C-alpha cells in the first residue's frame, strides 16, 4: 500500500487504466477527496483520448479521386471457366484480333501495374505515418504514467490552458495545451527550456495537443513558449507567451 503523499503521483497511470488491485482501490478512494488529483486525471484523460484519435491516419483525400480516374483504363478479369478453355480462347482471340489488341492489352496491364504500385506506395506512406504517431503516443504515455511524474499548470498570455508533466528519472517532459489558437501563416509556436537564464529550443507546435519536448529538463528551471517564424529560431525573437516554472 502506498503512503498518502505517493498517491498524488498516480494520476497519469490512473487515467491510462494502468492501476490494479490495492493500488487502484487506494487511489480511487484518494481521488474522492483530492481536488488537485481529480483535475489532473480529467486533463490526462482528455489528452489520452486526443492521442488515441491521432493514431488513426485517414486515407489521403486525393486517393478516391485518383482511383476513380484510372478505373476505366483497367480491364476487368474474365469469368472463370473450365480448365484449358482460357488458353484456347486466348489463342483464337490473338490470331483474329491482331497486334493492335495485343498492344492495347499490354498497355492496360502496364496502367494497372502502375496504379497498383501507386496504391501500394500510398498505403506504405499511411502505415509509416501511423507507426510514427504510435511511437509519439507511446513516448508521451510513458512520461504521463511515470511513477515520479510531476505536473504544473499555467496559462499563456492569450488565455490557453497549459500543463507540463516532467519525469526526473526519465529526464523527459510533456507539454500539454488547450485553447491555443492556430499559429498565424508563416509562424509556429516554439517551446523552450529555461536553463537558469539561457533559453534552449525544446520543439515546435502549431496547435492544441500534447508534445514530448526535445531534450531533457534536468538542468532547466522553467518552460517557455513563444511565437516564432516558421521553422523555429535558435533563440527567442518575441516576448514569451508563457514562462512556467518546472515542478521540483
Secondary structure as UniProt FT lines:
FT   HELIX           4..7
FT   HELIX           8..10
FT   HELIX           11..15
FT   TURN            16..17
FT   HELIX           21..31
FT   TURN            32..33
FT   HELIX           35..55
FT   TURN            61..62
FT   HELIX           63..70
FT   HELIX           71..73
FT   TURN            83..84
FT   HELIX           85..97
FT   HELIX           99..144
FT   TURN            147..148
FT   STRAND          150..155
FT   TURN            157..158
FT   STRAND          161..167
FT   TURN            168..171
FT   STRAND          172..178
FT   TURN            185..186
FT   STRAND          187..195
FT   TURN            196..197
FT   STRAND          198..205
FT   STRAND          209..212
FT   TURN            218..219
FT   STRAND          222..229
FT   TURN            230..231
FT   STRAND          242..245
//
